[in-house]
Amino acid sequence: MNIVLTHFWFKMFGTMGFTMAFFVAYVYLLRHPASQVTIIPVTRLDELVGFQPWALPIYLSLWCYVSLPAVLMQTRREIVDYGFRVALPCLIGLAIFYFWPNAIAPADIDWKQYPGVAFLKNVDTAGNAFPSLHVATAVFSSLWLHWRIRALQFGHSIEWANIVWCVAITYSTMAVKQHVALDVLAGTLLGLSSAWLTGLKAHARGGSLSL
């Protein structure tokens, strides 16, 4: 509990500010593509994963999930350093969306029958699809949490819960028809490569030494 309350307001408003800044850029590119939008092709896997409206809460849980790393940080420097690191996959994704606007093809589904999903479609259309930043940030957060949880010796059950949550979020992006398999693959690779490039493992393990 002490870890959670340490710099609580800094964590909360810092996370909110980062998320808001990202969404301003994300939505702008979504509504104002710089060139013709490319449709990402579907694969056999997309055909196997049908529309599943029950996955919407899992999809939306990303915003809680990506806030968890900051909860387990104890210093402002650690929080700021993490912010610079997680900005990398976000900026790479936004750059791709600018230079190569893309989207998935509209699904043949009457969204009026699913009000919750319909609201999501109105706010976040099927654009800015490849790579899936939903997946990239989930993978990035999952890796940091995995290394920090292990360093703090929280136990294998917490480690597995973290992995399952990340996998569930990844799956939900296809289940609610916001992304296709190629988006998910690209997002996963973006999350993994960004973690490696930013030295995320050392950051996650290093900060735990003072806890």
C-alpha positions as CSV (number, residue, x, y, z in Angstrom):
1,M,0.0,0.0,0.0
2,N,2.9,2.4,0.7
3,I,4.1,1.9,-2.8
4,V,0.7,2.8,-4.2
5,L,0.3,6.0,-2.1
6,T,3.9,7.3,-2.7
7,H,3.6,10.3,-5.1
8,F,0.0,9.3,-5.7
9,W,-1.1,12.6,-7.2
10,F,2.0,12.8,-9.4
11,K,1.3,9.3,-10.7
12,M,-2.4,10.0,-11.3
13,F,-2.1,13.3,-13.0
14,G,1.0,12.3,-14.9
15,T,-0.7,9.2,-16.3
16,M,-3.8,11.3,-17.2
17,G,-1.7,14.0,-18.9
18,F,0.3,11.5,-20.9
19,T,-2.8,9.7,-22.0
20,M,-4.6,13.0,-23.0
21,A,-1.6,14.2,-25.0
22,F,-1.4,10.9,-26.8
23,F,-5.2,10.9,-27.6
24,V,-5.1,14.4,-29.0
25,A,-2.5,13.3,-31.6
26,Y,-4.1,9.9,-32.1
27,V,-7.6,11.3,-32.8
28,Y,-6.3,14.1,-35.0
29,L,-4.5,11.6,-37.3
30,L,-7.6,9.4,-37.2
31,R,-9.9,12.2,-38.4
32,H,-7.4,13.9,-40.7
33,P,-5.3,11.2,-42.6
34,A,-2.4,12.8,-44.5
35,S,-3.0,10.6,-47.6
36,Q,-5.1,7.8,-48.9
37,V,-6.0,5.2,-46.3
38,T,-4.8,1.6,-46.9
39,I,-7.0,-1.3,-45.9
40,I,-5.2,-4.0,-43.9
41,P,-6.0,-7.4,-45.3
42,V,-7.6,-10.1,-43.2
43,T,-6.1,-13.6,-42.6
44,R,-7.5,-17.0,-41.8
45,L,-7.1,-16.3,-38.1
46,D,-9.4,-13.3,-38.4
47,E,-12.1,-15.6,-39.8
48,L,-11.7,-17.9,-36.9
49,V,-12.0,-15.2,-34.3
50,G,-15.6,-14.1,-34.6
51,F,-17.2,-11.0,-33.2
52,Q,-17.6,-11.3,-29.4
53,P,-19.2,-8.3,-27.7
54,W,-18.5,-9.7,-24.2
55,A,-14.8,-8.9,-24.9
56,L,-15.5,-5.1,-24.8
57,P,-14.8,-4.7,-21.0
58,I,-11.5,-6.5,-21.5
59,Y,-10.6,-4.3,-24.4
60,L,-11.4,-1.2,-22.3
61,S,-9.4,-2.5,-19.3
62,L,-6.2,-1.5,-21.2
63,W,-6.5,1.9,-19.7
64,C,-6.4,0.5,-16.2
65,Y,-3.7,-2.0,-17.1
66,V,-1.2,0.5,-18.6
67,S,-1.6,2.6,-15.4
68,L,-0.3,-0.3,-13.2
69,P,3.5,0.2,-13.8
70,A,3.4,3.7,-12.3
71,V,1.5,2.3,-9.3
72,L,4.6,0.2,-8.5
73,M,7.1,3.0,-8.8
74,Q,8.5,4.9,-5.8
75,T,10.3,7.9,-7.1
76,R,9.4,10.7,-9.5
77,R,12.5,10.2,-11.5
78,E,11.6,6.5,-12.0
79,I,8.1,7.6,-13.2
80,V,9.4,10.2,-15.6
81,D,12.0,7.8,-17.0
82,Y,9.3,5.3,-17.7
83,G,7.2,7.9,-19.4
84,F,10.0,8.6,-21.9
85,R,10.4,4.9,-22.5
86,V,6.7,4.2,-23.1
87,A,6.5,7.2,-25.4
88,L,8.7,5.4,-27.9
89,P,6.1,2.8,-29.2
90,C,3.5,5.6,-29.1
91,L,5.5,7.9,-31.2
92,I,6.6,5.2,-33.7
93,G,2.9,4.2,-34.1
94,L,1.8,7.8,-34.6
95,A,4.6,8.3,-37.2
96,I,3.4,5.2,-39.1
97,F,-0.2,6.5,-39.0
98,Y,0.9,9.8,-40.4
99,F,3.1,8.6,-43.2
100,W,1.0,5.5,-43.9
101,P,-2.7,6.0,-42.9
102,N,-4.4,2.6,-42.6
103,A,-7.6,1.0,-41.4
104,I,-9.4,-2.3,-41.3
105,A,-12.4,-2.9,-43.6
106,P,-15.8,-2.3,-42.0
107,A,-17.3,-5.4,-40.5
108,D,-20.6,-6.6,-41.8
109,I,-22.3,-6.2,-38.4
110,D,-25.2,-4.1,-37.3
111,W,-23.6,-2.1,-34.5
112,K,-27.0,-0.8,-33.3
113,Q,-27.6,-4.2,-31.8
114,Y,-24.5,-3.7,-29.6
115,P,-24.7,-0.2,-28.0
116,G,-21.5,-0.5,-26.1
117,V,-19.4,-1.5,-29.1
118,A,-21.3,1.0,-31.2
119,F,-20.1,3.8,-28.9
120,L,-16.5,2.6,-29.2
121,K,-16.8,2.6,-33.0
122,N,-18.0,6.2,-33.0
123,V,-15.2,7.4,-30.8
124,D,-12.4,5.2,-32.1
125,T,-13.1,4.1,-35.7
126,A,-11.3,1.2,-37.3
127,G,-8.5,3.6,-38.5
128,N,-4.9,3.8,-37.1
129,A,-5.0,0.0,-37.2
130,F,-1.4,-1.1,-38.1
131,P,0.4,-1.5,-35.8
132,S,-2.1,-1.9,-33.0
133,L,-1.0,0.5,-30.3
134,H,-3.6,-1.1,-28.0
135,V,-1.5,-4.3,-28.2
136,A,1.9,-2.5,-28.3
137,T,1.3,-0.6,-25.0
138,A,-0.2,-3.7,-23.4
139,V,2.9,-5.8,-24.3
140,F,5.2,-3.0,-23.2
141,S,3.4,-2.7,-19.8
142,S,3.2,-6.5,-19.4
143,L,7.0,-6.8,-19.8
144,W,7.7,-4.1,-17.2
145,L,5.2,-5.6,-14.8
146,H,6.6,-9.1,-15.3
147,W,10.1,-8.0,-14.4
148,R,9.0,-5.8,-11.5
149,I,6.6,-8.4,-10.0
150,R,9.5,-11.0,-10.2
151,A,11.9,-8.6,-8.5
152,L,9.4,-7.8,-5.7
153,Q,8.8,-11.6,-5.3
154,F,5.0,-11.2,-5.5
155,G,4.7,-14.8,-6.5
156,H,3.9,-16.9,-9.6
157,S,0.2,-16.4,-9.4
158,I,0.6,-12.6,-9.8
159,E,3.0,-13.2,-12.6
160,W,0.5,-15.4,-14.5
161,A,-2.3,-13.0,-13.8
162,N,-0.3,-10.3,-15.5
163,I,0.4,-12.5,-18.5
164,V,-3.2,-13.6,-18.8
165,W,-4.5,-10.1,-18.6
166,C,-2.1,-9.0,-21.4
167,V,-3.1,-11.9,-23.6
168,A,-6.8,-11.2,-23.0
169,I,-6.4,-7.6,-24.0
170,T,-4.6,-8.6,-27.1
171,Y,-7.3,-11.1,-28.0
172,S,-10.1,-8.6,-27.3
173,T,-8.8,-6.2,-30.0
174,M,-9.7,-8.9,-32.6
175,A,-12.9,-10.0,-30.8
176,V,-14.5,-6.6,-30.9
177,K,-13.3,-6.1,-34.5
178,Q,-11.0,-3.1,-33.8
179,H,-8.0,-4.9,-35.2
180,V,-7.0,-7.8,-37.4
181,A,-4.3,-10.4,-36.9
182,L,-1.6,-8.4,-38.8
183,D,-2.3,-5.4,-36.6
184,V,-1.9,-7.5,-33.5
185,L,1.4,-9.1,-34.8
186,A,2.8,-5.7,-35.6
187,G,1.8,-4.3,-32.3
188,T,3.3,-7.2,-30.4
189,L,6.6,-6.7,-32.3
190,L,6.5,-3.0,-31.6
191,G,6.0,-3.5,-27.9
192,L,8.8,-6.1,-27.7
193,S,11.3,-4.1,-29.7
194,S,10.5,-0.9,-27.8
195,A,11.1,-2.6,-24.5
196,W,14.5,-3.8,-25.8
197,L,15.6,-0.5,-27.3
198,T,14.7,1.5,-24.1
199,G,16.3,-0.9,-21.7
200,L,13.0,-1.6,-20.0
201,K,14.2,-4.7,-18.1
202,A,16.9,-2.8,-16.3
203,H,14.5,0.0,-15.4
204,A,11.9,-2.4,-14.0
205,R,14.5,-4.3,-12.0
206,G,16.6,-1.3,-10.9
207,G,13.8,0.7,-9.3
208,S,12.8,-2.3,-7.1
209,L,16.1,-2.3,-5.2
210,S,14.9,0.6,-3.0
211,L,11.5,-0.7,-2.3
